[in-house]
């Protein structure tokens, strides 16, 4: 593995809206480009993300290190309001450069809650700092896991990633420290890891490790990811290639498939007492806005449920736009309702009569 240091011009990605219903992040900042683990399904193999234009083969051979990442993060966080930020990368480069640790320290100093999605137990070296952040503003972690088996098939798709057993052990230690954690079951590989036995094994192992959720996601084959992944299939599972070509031929085809798989995971989560989504971290918000954030969270989640069920897209976007509008409010929904009742709620952008009544129910539930 080769490392190349450089000075980045910018580190903080600011998203217009939180990643509602999924990871809940408003910001993201990462110190490394490229990845030692080299997972064959990784969406960052797409040239949209690749730092090696014209040389995709360098994705897992050359890691570019943003040596000024901590200084940039400190400078840029001062310009935005505190909210959930996805940070860090505990691949082997972190052992040498410790940039993720320094970025966590800055998040702690500036009172930003953090979200971390990881494959490596190396994150445990910073458990002390994560505990401090969690106590102050909140911390959420997730472990990327596609199977519980550390066999040859898993190593085809995750050639240098840590063993799944090590990930679950790390999850257990983080859970024991009182930090919300669980499994990012992404991507569930069609015809390879989507059978009922594997789905349930991942859910059960998450429960045993103290995880609180299993967030399932499908395989994305954007841009240059598809020819790369199809090449892996052709070499190792040639009989599956026609099935994949048919499945990814249209959004409708994959949508119907994913409706079935996501439904199975949800039922298994219910069976084993886990959430199928990540609960939204809200304690870092001002007290007067907590109701807003909780109602917005329910609307975001409803939008995601509708999207995955294949229901009316208009209805999905109605909930999503309402969630955006509520998230952007600086006045409490309770105060708006007190002053103008349902008429007052309907003055919020994207809130019609039906959604106003849903908000009213949440406000009354809180009052009782």
ABEGO torsion letter per residue (X at the ends): XBBBBBBBABABBBBABBBBGBAGBABBBBABBEBAAGBAABAAABAAABABBGBAAAAAABBBBBAAAAAAAAAAAAABBBBBBBBEBABAAAAAAGAAAAAAAAAAAAGBBBBBBBABAAAAAAAAAAAAAAAAAEBBBBBBBABABBBAAAAAABAABBBAAAAAAAAAAAAAAGBBBEBBBOBBBBGAAABAAAAAAAAAAAAAAGBABBBBBBBBBBEAAAAAAAAAAAAABAAAAAAAAAAAABAAAAAAAAAAAAAAAAAAAAAAGBBABBBBBAAABBAAAAAAAAAAAAAAAAAAAAAAAGBBAAAAAAAAAAAAAAAABABBAAAAAAAAEAAAAAABBGBBAAAAAAAAAAAAAAAX
